[in-house]
Amino acid sequence: IMPEMVKQWHQSYKFATRPALKSVFNEIYDQLGEEFFHVFKNLSDEKSCRDVRRCIFEL
């Protein structure tokens, strides 16, 4: 359920505003913890994975 949630979110994150991004990041990170990063590492789109991680660390 969690990886699926992250994948769904990953597909829509490009269209989210910064505040919405931060809210969703916090919500998912609270639930996934370090596994959050593990899930993104396994996404097929490596550039998106890097973009997402960069955004996380900027929050």
Secondary structure, DSSP 8 states (H G I E B T S, - for coil): -HHHHHHHHHHHGGGS-HHHHHHHHHHHHHHHTTHHHHHHHT-S-HHHHHHHHHHHHH-
